[in-house]
Amino acid sequence: MENFHVPAHEIDSRIARLKQGMRSRHMDGLFIAQRMDLFYFSGTCQNGFLYVPARGRPQLFIRRSLARAVAESSLAQVAPVSSVREIPERIASCHGSPPGVIGFELDVLPVREFRFYRQLLSARHTMDASDLILSVRSRKSAWEIAQIEHTAEVSRKVFEYIRETLAPGVMEIEFAGMYETYARRLGHSGQLRIRDYRTEGYNWHVASGTHGACLGLLDSPVSGRGTSAAFPSGASRKKLAAGEPILIDVGTVVNGYHMDETRMFAIESMPPAALDACRACIEIHDTLIAAAKPGMFCSELFDLGVKTAHKLGYADIYLGPDGHKVSFVGHGIGVELIEPPFLAAGRKEHIESGMVFALEPKMLFTDRFAVGVESVFLVTDHGGQLLSRVPVDIFIC
């Protein structure tokens, strides 16, 4: 929606929580350059930088477009800069002196840029503030949950379109383009935001038959074949066919907030072995959401998934075949498709009320097919609450 804005109370609350964390770490200032961090704490994605002092008002410096940034951001101090070299003087004039200890997004900031900004801002000491930023982002407000629910409704309509249009003889990549086009008509922005520089966000994750069982580069049990060695994941030029499992993983983003969902399809029929494995994935999915509670370690849900898969007889292929298993079953989701915390082996972060996860138990039968399910759920004071609106089911079309 063109008139979409992040409310001022949201920005104020986020900045307040960020400052509280900064002061607890004795951090004088925080310099934000990454696009979605900028959006989260200022409300705009325009070309610029955000400086947040531990005490005092944040300053948003815009290179282009100032008019759009002023219209989009509720921050009081939004100023134009023709060069980033102007920023230190602007900070000093507002706060009296350069920050003694300054934080940066060291998980994503290129080394060359970090060195430049560190010298430019005359910081005596620097800290990695990325975990603090991501911790603030990990707990969603009621307003954010409403945004995710809006995206969930768009995703529901996309999956309904998939059910109505799935047909044999259409290439995987062609079909992915069809449902992405439909999603864009409903407000999907098209660009999935991914923080990890080695991971690419895309919408066309269709893996049918043996192409679903193709091991690949993704940190996921199901990579898909892709279109070439230059893009070796997701949908391929293979044509969809009747009687085979078809895994479709749809990423959708509306107004900056993501959904990440997987459902299993088949044309006319699905092999019994695949059907049984799909049902097992759904049972694991439902078990983990029912068990999710504030105060648990993230690893506890992962371990419960492994235990449930073993009980159901799928331990050897759950989360990938031996030698290729992934060590997580879910991830945070919000203004980026994949965010901390992770429901992963050994992770001792506590699950908290307000966290939103994409849960994705999947299995891969080597040289045969892949199956799985993925839904987005919210952790509340009373347990897990499904935000996905796509029925948790297997669709035979």
VMD Tcl script that draws the C-alpha trace (Angstrom):
set ca {
  {0.00 0.00 0.00}
  {1.45 3.37 -1.05}
  {0.15 5.13 2.07}
  {1.68 2.58 4.46}
  {3.66 4.07 7.35}
  {5.17 2.68 10.53}
  {3.41 4.48 13.42}
  {5.42 6.88 15.57}
  {4.67 4.88 18.72}
  {6.26 1.82 17.13}
  {9.45 3.68 16.25}
  {9.61 5.30 19.70}
  {9.21 1.95 21.46}
  {11.90 0.31 19.34}
  {14.36 3.15 19.89}
  {13.68 3.09 23.64}
  {14.40 -0.65 23.88}
  {17.52 -0.22 21.76}
  {18.81 2.59 23.99}
  {18.17 0.54 27.12}
  {20.33 -2.24 25.68}
  {23.01 0.23 24.63}
  {23.27 1.72 28.11}
  {23.51 -1.73 29.69}
  {26.55 -2.34 27.46}
  {28.06 1.11 28.06}
  {27.66 1.94 24.38}
  {27.54 5.71 23.68}
  {26.20 5.55 20.15}
  {25.05 3.20 17.41}
  {25.58 3.71 13.68}
  {23.01 1.92 11.50}
  {23.57 1.41 7.77}
  {21.86 -1.90 6.90}
  {18.64 -1.38 4.96}
  {16.14 -3.33 7.08}
  {17.62 -2.16 10.38}
  {17.22 1.36 9.03}
  {13.59 0.64 8.14}
  {12.88 -0.99 11.50}
  {14.19 1.90 13.59}
  {13.27 4.86 11.34}
  {10.34 3.74 9.18}
  {12.08 4.46 5.88}
  {14.32 2.55 3.47}
  {15.62 5.67 1.72}
  {19.36 5.96 1.12}
  {20.85 7.10 4.39}
  {22.22 6.34 7.85}
  {20.78 6.41 11.35}
  {22.74 7.49 14.40}
  {21.23 6.51 17.75}
  {22.83 7.99 20.88}
  {22.45 6.25 24.21}
  {20.94 9.51 25.45}
  {19.29 12.08 23.23}
  {17.40 12.04 19.97}
  {18.38 9.81 17.05}
  {19.51 11.51 13.85}
  {18.55 10.26 10.40}
  {20.92 11.39 7.64}
  {19.52 11.07 4.11}
  {21.45 11.13 0.86}
  {18.34 10.52 -1.28}
  {15.38 11.03 -1.27}
  {14.90 13.51 1.56}
  {11.27 14.28 0.68}
  {10.30 10.62 0.83}
  {12.25 10.00 4.03}
  {10.55 12.94 5.77}
  {7.15 11.68 4.63}
  {7.85 8.09 5.70}
  {9.74 8.50 8.98}
  {8.28 9.79 12.25}
  {11.71 10.75 13.60}
  {12.07 14.41 14.52}
  {15.61 14.86 13.21}
  {15.81 14.00 9.52}
  {18.50 15.93 7.66}
  {20.02 15.85 4.17}
  {23.70 15.06 3.63}
  {25.52 15.22 0.32}
  {28.33 13.09 1.73}
  {28.69 10.72 4.65}
  {31.70 12.83 5.66}
  {29.29 15.49 6.91}
  {27.88 13.18 9.59}
  {30.55 13.55 12.33}
  {30.10 17.33 12.44}
  {26.32 16.91 12.59}
  {26.65 14.47 15.50}
  {29.08 16.73 17.35}
  {26.89 19.81 16.91}
  {23.93 17.92 18.37}
  {25.62 15.87 21.10}
  {28.75 17.88 21.89}
  {31.42 15.30 21.14}
  {32.01 12.09 19.17}
  {30.86 8.87 20.89}
  {33.56 7.19 22.93}
  {32.15 3.72 22.35}
  {30.16 3.17 19.17}
  {28.33 0.09 17.91}
  {28.12 -1.18 14.34}
  {26.24 -3.97 12.54}
  {29.34 -6.12 12.25}
  {27.41 -9.18 11.09}
  {26.63 -7.47 7.76}
  {28.85 -4.38 7.41}
  {31.68 -4.96 4.91}
  {35.14 -4.70 6.49}
  {36.18 -1.83 4.23}
  {33.11 0.21 5.15}
  {33.50 -0.58 8.85}
  {37.08 0.68 8.81}
  {36.00 3.82 6.99}
  {33.11 4.61 9.36}
  {35.20 3.82 12.44}
  {37.86 6.31 11.37}
  {35.31 8.85 10.18}
  {33.45 8.88 13.50}
  {36.69 9.03 15.53}
  {35.49 6.23 17.81}
  {37.95 5.27 20.57}
  {36.29 1.87 20.94}
  {33.89 -0.10 18.72}
  {31.44 -2.88 19.53}
  {29.37 -5.35 17.56}
  {25.77 -4.21 18.06}
  {24.15 -6.69 15.67}
  {23.01 -9.09 18.39}
  {21.42 -6.20 20.31}
  {19.58 -4.98 17.20}
  {18.33 -8.46 16.36}
  {17.28 -9.08 19.97}
  {15.09 -5.96 19.89}
  {13.63 -7.09 16.57}
  {12.93 -10.63 17.81}
  {9.93 -9.68 19.97}
  {7.05 -8.49 17.83}
  {4.53 -5.89 18.95}
  {0.79 -6.20 18.42}
  {1.16 -3.84 15.44}
  {3.85 -6.02 13.87}
  {1.79 -9.16 14.40}
  {-1.08 -7.46 12.58}
  {1.28 -6.78 9.65}
  {2.35 -10.43 9.57}
  {-1.30 -11.51 9.69}
  {-2.01 -9.26 6.71}
  {0.82 -10.95 4.79}
  {-0.56 -14.32 5.92}
  {-3.88 -13.52 4.26}
  {-2.12 -12.65 1.00}
  {-0.19 -15.93 1.24}
  {-3.42 -17.85 1.84}
  {-4.83 -16.48 -1.41}
  {-1.62 -17.39 -3.25}
  {-1.81 -21.00 -2.06}
  {-5.46 -21.12 -3.09}
  {-4.38 -19.93 -6.56}
  {-1.73 -22.68 -6.61}
  {-4.39 -25.29 -5.83}
  {-6.62 -24.02 -8.63}
  {-3.96 -23.74 -11.34}
  {-1.55 -26.63 -10.68}
  {-1.42 -28.73 -13.85}
  {0.84 -31.29 -15.55}
  {3.15 -30.25 -18.34}
  {4.03 -26.85 -16.86}
  {7.69 -26.29 -15.96}
  {8.46 -25.72 -12.27}
  {10.03 -22.32 -12.99}
  {7.13 -21.35 -15.22}
  {4.57 -22.25 -12.56}
  {6.54 -20.33 -9.93}
  {6.37 -17.27 -12.18}
  {2.61 -17.70 -12.45}
  {1.95 -17.69 -8.73}
  {4.48 -14.91 -8.09}
  {2.68 -12.73 -10.63}
  {-0.59 -13.42 -8.83}
  {1.04 -12.61 -5.47}
  {2.28 -9.27 -6.76}
  {-1.23 -8.33 -7.77}
  {-2.20 -8.78 -4.12}
  {0.61 -6.59 -2.75}
  {3.64 -8.90 -2.55}
  {6.64 -6.61 -3.08}
  {8.70 -9.31 -4.78}
  {11.98 -8.76 -2.90}
  {12.53 -11.14 0.01}
  {14.98 -9.60 2.48}
  {17.87 -11.85 3.51}
  {20.53 -10.72 5.99}
  {23.18 -13.34 5.24}
  {25.25 -12.11 2.28}
  {25.77 -15.71 1.08}
  {22.05 -16.46 0.93}
  {19.70 -15.23 -1.81}
  {16.00 -14.70 -1.29}
  {13.70 -15.91 -4.03}
  {10.06 -16.89 -4.52}
  {10.40 -19.79 -6.92}
  {11.01 -22.77 -4.63}
  {9.14 -25.56 -6.40}
  {10.60 -29.06 -6.09}
  {8.75 -31.93 -7.72}
  {9.47 -35.66 -7.86}
  {13.15 -36.53 -7.99}
  {14.12 -32.85 -8.20}
  {12.84 -32.49 -4.65}
  {15.37 -35.13 -3.60}
  {18.27 -33.23 -5.14}
  {20.86 -32.28 -2.51}
  {22.23 -28.78 -2.92}
  {23.64 -25.60 -1.50}
  {20.77 -24.47 0.72}
  {20.97 -24.84 4.48}
  {17.72 -26.78 4.20}
  {16.84 -30.41 3.59}
  {15.30 -29.40 0.23}
  {17.38 -27.38 -2.24}
  {15.68 -28.19 -5.54}
  {17.53 -28.45 -8.82}
  {17.46 -24.79 -9.90}
  {17.91 -23.53 -13.44}
  {21.69 -23.98 -13.89}
  {25.03 -24.22 -12.11}
  {24.78 -20.43 -11.75}
  {21.51 -20.73 -9.78}
  {21.41 -24.28 -8.45}
  {18.39 -24.15 -6.14}
  {14.64 -23.78 -6.31}
  {12.49 -24.41 -9.36}
  {13.93 -25.94 -12.50}
  {12.82 -26.52 -16.09}
  {11.43 -29.93 -15.15}
  {7.76 -30.27 -16.04}
  {5.23 -31.03 -13.35}
  {3.70 -34.48 -13.69}
  {0.79 -36.42 -12.24}
  {1.36 -38.91 -9.44}
  {4.45 -37.33 -7.85}
  {4.98 -35.27 -4.68}
  {5.34 -31.53 -5.32}
  {6.83 -29.40 -2.56}
  {6.05 -25.67 -2.89}
  {7.71 -23.22 -0.51}
  {6.29 -19.70 -0.86}
  {7.91 -16.57 0.56}
  {5.68 -13.50 0.62}
  {6.37 -9.97 1.85}
  {3.87 -7.15 2.17}
  {4.73 -3.76 3.70}
  {8.10 -5.17 4.74}
  {6.76 -8.15 6.73}
  {7.33 -11.73 5.59}
  {5.58 -15.07 5.56}
  {7.41 -18.32 4.77}
  {5.20 -21.36 4.17}
  {5.47 -24.81 2.58}
  {2.71 -27.18 1.56}
  {2.70 -30.48 -0.30}
  {0.76 -30.96 -3.52}
  {0.18 -33.72 -6.05}
  {-1.69 -33.93 -9.32}
  {-4.32 -36.71 -9.30}
  {-2.49 -38.86 -6.72}
  {0.52 -39.12 -4.42}
  {2.54 -42.28 -3.73}
  {1.56 -43.87 -0.38}
  {5.11 -43.59 1.01}
  {5.14 -39.85 0.32}
  {1.64 -39.42 1.72}
  {2.61 -41.15 4.97}
  {5.77 -39.02 5.27}
  {3.72 -35.85 4.69}
  {1.42 -36.85 7.54}
  {4.44 -37.46 9.77}
  {5.78 -33.97 9.00}
  {2.41 -32.49 9.91}
  {2.39 -34.43 13.18}
  {5.85 -33.10 14.06}
  {4.71 -29.59 13.06}
  {1.61 -29.75 15.28}
  {3.53 -31.29 18.18}
  {6.14 -28.52 18.24}
  {3.65 -25.66 18.01}
  {1.59 -27.20 20.83}
  {4.73 -27.55 22.96}
  {6.14 -24.05 22.40}
  {6.15 -22.05 25.65}
  {7.93 -18.92 26.89}
  {11.01 -19.81 28.92}
  {11.96 -22.89 26.89}
  {15.36 -23.12 25.27}
  {15.21 -22.96 21.48}
  {17.07 -26.28 21.42}
  {14.25 -27.97 23.37}
  {11.84 -27.63 20.45}
  {14.50 -28.86 18.03}
  {15.18 -31.89 20.23}
  {11.46 -32.61 20.51}
  {11.21 -32.65 16.72}
  {14.04 -35.17 16.48}
  {12.44 -37.33 19.19}
  {9.04 -37.24 17.45}
  {10.57 -38.14 14.07}
  {12.32 -41.10 15.71}
  {9.05 -42.25 17.31}
  {7.32 -42.08 13.91}
  {10.07 -44.07 12.20}
  {11.63 -41.27 10.15}
  {14.81 -40.50 12.11}
  {17.11 -41.42 9.20}
  {15.60 -38.92 6.73}
  {14.23 -36.22 9.03}
  {15.85 -32.84 8.21}
  {17.85 -34.56 5.49}
  {19.62 -37.90 4.99}
  {22.59 -38.92 7.12}
  {25.59 -36.76 6.31}
  {23.39 -33.95 5.00}
  {21.09 -33.17 7.92}
  {20.47 -29.55 8.86}
  {20.68 -28.57 12.52}
  {17.57 -26.38 12.75}
  {13.82 -26.84 12.35}
  {12.71 -23.22 12.51}
  {13.78 -19.60 12.40}
  {12.55 -16.18 13.40}
  {10.76 -14.13 10.76}
  {9.72 -10.50 10.43}
  {11.21 -7.68 8.37}
  {13.68 -10.28 7.11}
  {12.73 -13.74 5.92}
  {15.21 -15.41 8.25}
  {15.97 -13.82 11.62}
  {17.22 -14.98 15.00}
  {16.38 -16.78 17.14}
  {16.75 -20.22 15.60}
  {15.08 -23.42 16.73}
  {18.32 -25.30 16.42}
  {20.48 -27.91 18.08}
  {22.34 -26.59 21.10}
  {20.80 -23.10 21.02}
  {20.26 -21.91 24.59}
  {18.39 -18.69 23.80}
  {15.09 -18.59 25.62}
  {11.83 -18.53 23.69}
  {9.86 -15.44 24.68}
  {6.30 -14.29 24.30}
  {6.02 -12.14 21.16}
  {8.53 -14.13 19.13}
  {7.39 -15.31 15.71}
  {8.85 -18.41 14.06}
  {8.68 -20.16 10.72}
  {8.61 -23.87 11.60}
  {9.69 -26.25 8.82}
  {9.99 -29.99 9.51}
  {11.04 -31.60 6.22}
  {12.32 -34.95 4.96}
  {14.31 -36.01 1.94}
  {14.15 -39.49 0.38}
  {17.39 -39.76 -1.60}
  {16.83 -40.06 -5.37}
  {13.04 -40.24 -4.84}
  {11.31 -37.12 -3.49}
  {11.10 -34.61 -0.63}
  {8.22 -33.76 1.67}
  {7.61 -31.14 4.32}
  {5.42 -28.49 5.81}
  {6.19 -24.96 6.99}
  {4.01 -22.52 8.90}
  {4.47 -19.31 10.83}
  {3.44 -19.23 14.49}
  {3.47 -16.75 17.35}
  {4.61 -17.57 20.87}
  {2.13 -16.21 23.43}
  {2.03 -16.38 27.22}
  {-0.20 -19.44 26.79}
  {1.77 -21.23 24.07}
  {2.05 -21.39 20.30}
  {-0.55 -19.71 18.08}
  {-0.65 -20.39 14.35}
  {-0.50 -17.23 12.24}
  {-0.50 -19.05 8.90}
  {-3.92 -19.18 7.32}
  {-3.16 -21.85 4.74}
  {-4.75 -25.12 5.91}
  {-2.13 -27.48 7.33}
  {-2.96 -30.24 4.89}
  {-1.87 -32.21 1.81}
  {-3.45 -31.03 -1.44}
  {-4.27 -33.52 -4.21}
  {-5.42 -31.47 -7.19}
}
mol new
graphics top color blue
foreach p $ca { graphics top sphere $p radius 0.5 }
foreach p [lrange $ca 0 end-1] q [lrange $ca 1 end] { graphics top cylinder $p $q radius 0.2 }
display resetview
